[in-house]
Amino acid sequence: MPLQIVNKIDERKLAYALLSIMTETTDHLCIITKGIKEKELLNSIVEKFMRILNTHQHELKKIRIPNIIIVSEDEYYDHWEEYSKYRLIFVDDSYLKWSILDNFHKYLRDIIKKQKTIDIVFEDIINMLTLIDFLCSNVDLKPPAIQPKKMDKKKRKEYMEKRKKAERKLLSFFIEKLGDRKKAELALKILLYTARKIYM
């Protein structure tokens, strides 16, 4: 993917779109851009990513790869009924506070700056997703992902200790597989966010 195309789109909006594809547990995803030019730029990047991701679809058991459509705001509002079955993602919402997006945006920015390409990002995302899917399929993630609603002080302390222990094990797993602590920490956050959606 030529860097000049990537550089023409807001990095945080791109990060939000890619992260939404990774974490939205839905079959249909509609990404809505401000205008036609932004739509075309984002579409060219997402199309390439989805072509690569779809070749790994057979490896995923828990994580859904959504059917994605990208439209401009005008196209959406003119034909909004056509998108009623879609989970809607407005890229302008990318500047709302979301800690995982903050981390993913920083990771994306650093990779593009150092490597001068987004292709490595695609490769990293797929590696993370396959590991996340493996864990969601084979490990009980309720202790680190879902906090019980009612707990007395003693049980809360026990739960927090159990949660920290589980998170340390998961982080070690990601570090071993990804070979990079920052990527591992990001993968862990995405894992726990995804697990909450699966269990809830």
Long-range contacts (C-beta under 8 A, 24 or more apart in sequence): 1-45, 1-48, 1-117, 1-118, 1-119, 3-112, 3-116, 3-117, 3-118, 5-41, 5-44, 5-45, 6-45, 6-112, 6-118, 8-41, 9-38, 9-41, 9-42, 9-45, 10-38, 10-91, 10-94, 11-105, 11-108, 11-109, 11-112, 12-94, 12-95, 12-101, 12-105, 13-38, 13-42, 13-91, 13-92, 13-94, 14-42, 14-45, 14-108, 15-94, 15-101, 15-104, 15-105, 15-108, 16-89, 16-91, 16-93, 16-94, 16-101, 16-105, 17-42, 17-46, 17-89, 17-91, 18-46, 18-49, 18-104, 18-108, 18-121, 18-125, 19-100, 19-101, 19-104, 19-190, 20-89, 21-46, 21-49, 21-50, 21-53, 21-65, 21-66, 21-68, 22-63, 22-125, 22-128, 22-129, 22-190, 22-194, 23-100, 23-190, 23-193, 23-194, 23-197, 24-66, 24-87, 24-89, 25-63, 25-64, 25-194, 25-197, 25-198, 26-64, 26-66, 26-86, 26-87, 27-64, 27-66, 27-67, 28-66, 28-67, 28-69, 28-85, 28-86, 28-87, 29-66, 29-67, 29-68, 29-69, 29-86, 29-87, 29-89, 30-68, 30-69, 30-70, 30-71, 30-76, 30-83, 30-86, 30-87, 30-88, 30-89, 31-68, 31-69, 31-70, 31-71, 31-89, 31-91, 32-70, 32-71, 32-72, 32-73, 32-76, 32-88, 32-89, 32-90, 32-91, 33-70, 33-71, 33-72, 33-73, 33-91, 34-72, 34-73, 34-91, 34-92, 35-72, 35-73, 35-74, 36-72, 36-74, 38-72, 38-91, 39-70, 39-71, 39-72, 39-75, 42-70, 42-91, 43-70, 45-118, 46-70, 48-122, 49-122, 49-125, 52-122, 52-126, 53-122, 53-125, 53-126, 53-129, 56-126, 56-129, 56-130, 59-130, 59-133, 60-129, 60-130, 60-133, 61-133, 61-136, 61-137, 62-133, 62-136, 62-137, 62-198, 63-129, 63-132, 63-133, 63-136, 63-194, 99-189, 100-186, 100-189, 100-190, 100-193, 103-185, 103-186, 103-189, 104-186, 104-190, 107-182, 107-183, 107-186, 124-178, 124-183, 127-177, 127-178, 128-178, 128-183, 128-186, 128-187, 128-190, 131-173, 131-174, 131-177, 131-178, 131-187, 132-187, 132-190, 132-191, 132-194, 135-170, 135-173, 135-191, 136-191, 136-194, 136-195, 136-198, 141-191, 141-192, 141-195, 141-199, 142-195, 142-199, 144-170, 144-192, 144-195, 145-192, 145-195, 145-196, 145-199, 146-195, 146-196, 146-199, 146-200, 167-192
